[in-house]
Amino acid sequence: MLFGQSVFQSVLDRLKAQDETVEVNAPGSTRVSGLNSGLAFNVMEGVSASSARPDQAYFETMEFAHEDTAAEPLTPPGPEPEPVMPDYLAHITVDDVAAELDISAHDTVQSLSLKRRAFAKKNHPDRVDPRFRANATTRMTTANLLIDQALRRLAR
């Protein structure tokens, strides 16, 4: 602490004093140093970058876009086809999922983890159509149960 103030407070006071001296000595100018007043270029053909109103430049640009797209009429999208449930989602019994996972006594923790990830990549409820999520949830629950049981057997 300097003179009963923290270091931070003394730095703030010094910066404030410097700002006051700069404002008093600085001439009143709105010009940014380093920028020439003669800077001008064309953004698009017929549209000047020195437009006084940004909103007007926006509308001018939109007119160019409108002219380009007027030649091609937009067709409304047709109705989406009904989704078809993949065949594997119909197999929700424990035996079907166990056969698909193919868990054996030779599996390691890493191989079981890989099987879980591969199964989830294909069957996770978030990756299927909402109409088929119940089957996907059942398959994922069953697969996780079977893999967790295999992992407990490995731990013994």
MODELLER restraints for C-alpha pairs under 7 A, 6 or more apart:
rsr = mdl.restraints
at = mdl.atoms
rsr.add(forms.Gaussian(group=physical.xy_distance, feature=features.Distance(at['CA:1:A'], at['CA:7:A']), mean=5.67, stdev=0.5))
rsr.add(forms.Gaussian(group=physical.xy_distance, feature=features.Distance(at['CA:40:A'], at['CA:49:A']), mean=6.75, stdev=0.5))
rsr.add(forms.Gaussian(group=physical.xy_distance, feature=features.Distance(at['CA:40:A'], at['CA:50:A']), mean=6.52, stdev=0.5))
rsr.add(forms.Gaussian(group=physical.xy_distance, feature=features.Distance(at['CA:41:A'], at['CA:48:A']), mean=6.84, stdev=0.5))
rsr.add(forms.Gaussian(group=physical.xy_distance, feature=features.Distance(at['CA:41:A'], at['CA:49:A']), mean=6.14, stdev=0.5))
rsr.add(forms.Gaussian(group=physical.xy_distance, feature=features.Distance(at['CA:42:A'], at['CA:48:A']), mean=5.06, stdev=0.5))
rsr.add(forms.Gaussian(group=physical.xy_distance, feature=features.Distance(at['CA:42:A'], at['CA:49:A']), mean=5.77, stdev=0.5))
rsr.add(forms.Gaussian(group=physical.xy_distance, feature=features.Distance(at['CA:43:A'], at['CA:49:A']), mean=5.86, stdev=0.5))
rsr.add(forms.Gaussian(group=physical.xy_distance, feature=features.Distance(at['CA:51:A'], at['CA:57:A']), mean=6.43, stdev=0.5))
rsr.add(forms.Gaussian(group=physical.xy_distance, feature=features.Distance(at['CA:85:A'], at['CA:132:A']), mean=6.71, stdev=0.5))
rsr.add(forms.Gaussian(group=physical.xy_distance, feature=features.Distance(at['CA:89:A'], at['CA:135:A']), mean=5.93, stdev=0.5))
rsr.add(forms.Gaussian(group=physical.xy_distance, feature=features.Distance(at['CA:89:A'], at['CA:136:A']), mean=6.22, stdev=0.5))
rsr.add(forms.Gaussian(group=physical.xy_distance, feature=features.Distance(at['CA:90:A'], at['CA:135:A']), mean=6.94, stdev=0.5))
rsr.add(forms.Gaussian(group=physical.xy_distance, feature=features.Distance(at['CA:92:A'], at['CA:135:A']), mean=6.52, stdev=0.5))
rsr.add(forms.Gaussian(group=physical.xy_distance, feature=features.Distance(at['CA:92:A'], at['CA:138:A']), mean=6.39, stdev=0.5))
rsr.add(forms.Gaussian(group=physical.xy_distance, feature=features.Distance(at['CA:92:A'], at['CA:139:A']), mean=5.49, stdev=0.5))
rsr.add(forms.Gaussian(group=physical.xy_distance, feature=features.Distance(at['CA:94:A'], at['CA:142:A']), mean=6.36, stdev=0.5))
rsr.add(forms.Gaussian(group=physical.xy_distance, feature=features.Distance(at['CA:97:A'], at['CA:139:A']), mean=6.72, stdev=0.5))
rsr.add(forms.Gaussian(group=physical.xy_distance, feature=features.Distance(at['CA:97:A'], at['CA:142:A']), mean=6.98, stdev=0.5))
rsr.add(forms.Gaussian(group=physical.xy_distance, feature=features.Distance(at['CA:97:A'], at['CA:143:A']), mean=6.35, stdev=0.5))
rsr.add(forms.Gaussian(group=physical.xy_distance, feature=features.Distance(at['CA:101:A'], at['CA:115:A']), mean=6.77, stdev=0.5))
rsr.add(forms.Gaussian(group=physical.xy_distance, feature=features.Distance(at['CA:109:A'], at['CA:151:A']), mean=6.66, stdev=0.5))
rsr.add(forms.Gaussian(group=physical.xy_distance, feature=features.Distance(at['CA:112:A'], at['CA:147:A']), mean=6.56, stdev=0.5))
rsr.add(forms.Gaussian(group=physical.xy_distance, feature=features.Distance(at['CA:120:A'], at['CA:140:A']), mean=6.82, stdev=0.5))
rsr.add(forms.Gaussian(group=physical.xy_distance, feature=features.Distance(at['CA:123:A'], at['CA:136:A']), mean=5.60, stdev=0.5))
rsr.add(forms.Gaussian(group=physical.xy_distance, feature=features.Distance(at['CA:123:A'], at['CA:140:A']), mean=6.60, stdev=0.5))
rsr.add(forms.Gaussian(group=physical.xy_distance, feature=features.Distance(at['CA:124:A'], at['CA:136:A']), mean=6.11, stdev=0.5))
rsr.add(forms.Gaussian(group=physical.xy_distance, feature=features.Distance(at['CA:124:A'], at['CA:140:A']), mean=6.49, stdev=0.5))
rsr.add(forms.Gaussian(group=physical.xy_distance, feature=features.Distance(at['CA:125:A'], at['CA:133:A']), mean=4.96, stdev=0.5))
rsr.add(forms.Gaussian(group=physical.xy_distance, feature=features.Distance(at['CA:125:A'], at['CA:136:A']), mean=5.07, stdev=0.5))
rsr.add(forms.Gaussian(group=physical.xy_distance, feature=features.Distance(at['CA:125:A'], at['CA:137:A']), mean=5.59, stdev=0.5))
